[in-house]
Amino acid sequence: MTLSRLSLRNFRIHKNINLTFSDTLNYIVGGNGQGKTSVLEAAYYLCTTKSFNAKDIEAVSFSENDFEINGFFNDLTEDKIRVIFSVPENRKYYFQNDKLISRSSHIIGKYPVVILTPADHAITQGSPAERRKLVDSIISQASGTYLEILLDYNRILKQRSIVLNRLRESFTNSSVAELEAWTEKLIENGVELIHHRIKFIDSFNKYVSDSYKKIIGDKENPSIQYSYLDDKTESETINLFRSLINEKKDEELRRGVNLVGPHRDDFIFKINEISLRTYGSQGQHKTFQTALRFAEFFYLKDTSGKTPIFLLDDVFGELDAYRAGKISEYLKEVGQAFITLTDFADFSFLKKDEKDLIIKLENGNIAYA
């Protein structure tokens, strides 16, 4: 799958531009404030219906009332995608081949996308929520079933939280019965999520290991450990889930918070069986973050049967020459990718082929090289 063309109207600083891409590597070059990241953001909108870093209204050009993104994906057939956001209506419209799509879940995974940005430092160094977000995003693009279970689970969490808070204020038999009903649904959906995540990590670890070695060689051995249900062990996950709910029942009622379930899981990143978050160097963190995204790319390619588009935003600026060269070389195995670079970057590490494009953005003008 490739993105062949992209047009933007009133999107960030881009009042009206049209871009044509190579089906290999596309280097998008420009100084600060020239709209390089906005091009990646627009491509991400086409693939997922949303931005990766902002609210819809923030992407509208200053003093305008809407934005519009048009793109063309080529696979076995050509798909035309159009995204419009209206400020007065505070509403977004997503069209696939001129048909309005009402649910984003109908699009997630249809146009698989992988994005690597400097913000990925939060994945290895931040809270468990960042790692859950990564894992949920990958599995959801690969499995519509998982996405539906996850959406249901989040709705159940919300409803159960409402009942818990109601019980804090007024303890009634009807509310207790309602809590028990939501608890059973939480356990049922939660166990399904956990089993999907276990299966995913079992297969994904090989992709991480292979990608890490491409970047840094065989000197280090990366791995991911899935931590769920307080790391307690019991043969039946459903029994463990239920026993933990019972164990924390009083605390949940006192605090009005869901304390047990996959919404509190974590994924422990390790190098040579040692915690990356606790003991990893900055170089190891950057390498792990990059390896995760390459692993995501090849995992999605294998499981979905579609080649994702790969977006890399300002990645090379934080890497030493050796790692930058290795990643540039590794990108040759990917297919289509979009890489932003500053206009004063050292391009000597780039492995540029004849079909690759350099697209220069300056003051709203576009030049191809």
Buried (B, 14 or more C-beta within 10 A) or exposed (E): BBBBBBBBBBBBBBEEBEBBBBBBBBBBBBEEEBBBBBBBBBBBBBBBBBBBBEEBEEBBBEEEEBBBBBBBBBEEEEBEBBBBBBBEEEEBBBBBEEEEBEEBBEBBBBBBBBBBBEBBBBBBBBEBEBBBBBBBBBBBBBBBEBBEBBBBBEEBBEBBBBBBEBBEEEEEEEBEEBBEEBBEBBBBBBBBBBBBBEEBBEEBBEBBBBBBBBBBEEEBEBBBBBEBBEEEEEEEBBEBBBBBBEEBBEEBBEEBEBBBBBBBBBBBBBBEEEEBBEEBEEEBBBBBBBBBBBBBBBBBBEBBEBBBBBBBBBBBEEBEEEBBBBBBBBBBEBBBBBBBBBEEBEEEBBBBEEEBBBBBBEEEEBEEE
